Amino acid sequence: MGSDEVVGLDSAALAARTILESSGETYRAEDTALRMCAAYGLEDAQVMAFPTGFTLSATTREGQLTRVFRVTERSMRLDRIDGVNTISRLAASGQLPAAQAHRQLLALRQDPPRPWQLSALYYALAAAFFTVMFGGGLLEFGLSFLTGFLVQALQTPLVRRGVPGQLRAFVLGFAAALASLALASLGSIWQLPVGQEALITGVIMPLLPGLAMTNAIRDTIRGDLVSGLARGAEALISAVLLSAGVAAALWLRGMIWTA
Amino acid sequence: MDSLIRALACMAAALSFGKLLRQPRSTLVFTALIGLLGYAAYQLIGGMLGFFVSGLLVGILCEVTARVVERTTTLFLISSIIPTVPGLGLYRTMMALSENDLERAGQIGLETLAGIGAIALALTFASVLFAGIRPPQRKPTS
C-alpha cells in the first residue's frame, strides 16, 4: 500500500472499472472516478473511459500516476452500479477514508456468485409473465416458464466458456424459438392449441438489448459520442443476431413441417 | 378481466426482469408500477405515438423517482421500459421472413424499427428535460 493519495487513485480506478464491468454508462464511470479523485485530494485528474476500457491519471506527491484497465467481460449488475454509487457519494461528502473506500469496493466486487438456478428461475418467471402479457393463457404460461428456465440455463455455460455476447444472442434466440416450437408441436399432438406467438415473444423479451439501448442513449446525451455509438452498434447487432436466431428456428420448422 | 390479468402480468414481468438484473429490492416496486403505466399508455394510444408517449412517460417518471429516492436513474429505467419494447413486432417480422413473405416482413420490420426509434427519442427527451436540473456537477476545473 502506498500513500493515501495512491490508495485514493486506486479506489477511483476500481470504482470506474466496476461500473464499466457492470454495464454502467461510460459518463457515470468518468464522473465517479473524477469525484473520488477530488475527494481524496488528487490534482489534475483526467479520465477517458470507453465501454471497453479506461485510463485515469492524476498528480500526486510522487508525481504523475496513471491507471489503465481493459474491460473485456461485461455483465448486467445493477446492484454493483448502485453499490459503487453509494460509496462514491460517501467519499465525495468526506465520510469515507480512501483505504476504507478501497476495501468496500473490493468487498462489493467479491460478493458470492448467484447460483445459476436462481437466475434461471427469475428468467423463467419474467418470460412466463411476458407471455401472459402478450395474451397467453395458463398453458402458455407453463411452457414459457419451462423454455425460459432452459434458455437461462444454457446461457450460464456459454458465458463461462467465453462465448462472445453477440454470438450468444444468436444461439439463445435460436434455442428459445426452437424449444418453444417443439413444445407447441407436442401440444398439437395432444390436441392442445398452443399460442405460439405469445410463447416465443415472451421467452425472447428478456434477451432484447434494452440495457445497451438505454445506455447508448444516455451516453450520447452526455456528449460521450464514441461510447454512445459503440453501445448503439452493440444493441443493434445483438437485436439483429437474436432475430436471426429466431428466424433460423422458424425456418427450420417450416422445412420439417412441409417435408 | 382480461386486461386486469395482463396488467398484473406486466408488473410481475417487470419485477422478475429486475430481479434477473439484480436490481436493488427497494427499487422494484417503482419499476413494476412505472412499467405498467408505460405499457398501459402504449395500449391505450397505440401506433408510433403510443411508443413515443409511453417512452416519454416512463423516462420522466424514472427520472423523478430517481431524484426522490436518491438512487441513479439507470436502476429504474431498464426494467420499466422493457414491457413497451416491441418484441411482438420483432417476432412477427421474423415469422414473415421465414415464410418468405418479404413484403409483410418489410412492413412490420420497419414499423418495429420505427417503434424502437420512437422509444429511444422519447427517452432522450426525458433525459434532456432533467439533465439541467441535477445537483451541480463537480467538474474538474483545469
Interface residues (C-beta under 8 A of the other chain):
Chain A: G24 E25 R28 D31 L34 R35 C37 A38 D44 A45 Q46 M76 R77 L78 D79 R80 I81 D82 N85 A92 R114 S119 Y122 Y123 L125 A126 F129 F130 V132 M133 F134 G135 Q152 E197 I200 T201 G202 I204 M205 P206 L208 G210 L211 M213 T214 N215 I217 R218 T220 I221 R222 A239 S243 V246 A247 L250 W251 R253 G254
Chain B: I5 R6 A9 C10 A12 A13 S16 F17 G18 K19 L20 L21 R22 Q23 P24 Y39 R71 T72 T73 T74 L75 L77 I78 I81 I82 P83 V85 G87 L88 L90 Y91 R92 T93 M94 M95 L97 S98 E99 I116 A120 L123 T124 S127 V128 A131 Q137 R138 K139 P140 S142
